[in-house]
């Protein structure tokens, strides 16, 4: 019980820390006189570093047996990058902070998944990932409120001091997890073995067809999903139809939906298999895009964001779960997570650029229909080609 409470706290506070690296950076640097071009370059450097770090980060986590120590190092690096942001906003310092944050995230995310697997085993992994997603969503929502208050009542610079401070309870939660509760049973999943005990080389993870199919679906999913809300808000802002409360609501509503539904989706994935849950989550994206095209407006937009909560809950728990399913022979769980993260990152990177160009050429409604078509192709790919990856349970799943 103590270790599971620690894992919940780790997910909550890690998500809270990550929230500090969102839109607050753009506001802070704009206040310091940065041009749009300089700001865009700094953010792009962080995005590019995150893409480059996905595979090496996953490989590193696979090569280190003591995942708690590696997670602690990643969290400390997140705190350091937050502190760098609130110092003198020179280009080298900001660029360094963006790179440090991106690379640390590439370690922390798969490491938490690995710790989760070691605590609950593969048979209960889906349900526990759903609980992880719930606590991460709650951490995001709570942090958004806390950091917003810090920005409003103190300064934008204070946001990054609070972000760094939130690493402390994350570290406390990490070391509440007892090492004795972490399994080292390679029979449950080979990712739990020591690196030298694995029978296959790392590259064998890419011999699994299901991993490639899901990676392509992840590219299409993120390509369709990443641009939806920013471009919808952009259109409403140009027409003067959006308020600050509406923007906040579009962020909070999906977090609440994700927190409510994620454990339920995790249980469904364990009981009925991965494909039905995948299809539900991925189908929410084309439906949301079509609704954006058919009935625009601030109030409908907030309501449609409930569908974003559905898709976020499914994608957030399915990425590490599919990675675990497809690495039952090789054990390179975190390398698989990194490869899927890279696929999703590539889709998101090109999403707003291409979708924005479509909107400029053919109009906002055509852009939403274009994204709906891309998202529908991801659903079709899963329906036609994605095999069921759930292994036959060897024991009754432990409730979260």
Secondary structure as GFF3:
##gff-version 3
##sequence-region A 1 400
A	DSSP	alpha_helix	2	19	.	.	.	ID=ss1
A	DSSP	alpha_helix	23	31	.	.	.	ID=ss2
A	DSSP	alpha_helix	36	63	.	.	.	ID=ss3
A	DSSP	alpha_helix	67	85	.	.	.	ID=ss4
A	DSSP	alpha_helix	91	120	.	.	.	ID=ss5
A	DSSP	three_ten_helix	122	124	.	.	.	ID=ss6
A	DSSP	alpha_helix	125	153	.	.	.	ID=ss7
A	DSSP	alpha_helix	156	176	.	.	.	ID=ss8
A	DSSP	three_ten_helix	179	181	.	.	.	ID=ss9
A	DSSP	three_ten_helix	190	192	.	.	.	ID=ss10
A	DSSP	three_ten_helix	195	197	.	.	.	ID=ss11
A	DSSP	three_ten_helix	202	207	.	.	.	ID=ss12
A	DSSP	alpha_helix	209	238	.	.	.	ID=ss13
A	DSSP	alpha_helix	244	272	.	.	.	ID=ss14
A	DSSP	alpha_helix	274	294	.	.	.	ID=ss15
A	DSSP	alpha_helix	298	325	.	.	.	ID=ss16
A	DSSP	alpha_helix	333	362	.	.	.	ID=ss17
A	DSSP	alpha_helix	364	385	.	.	.	ID=ss18
###
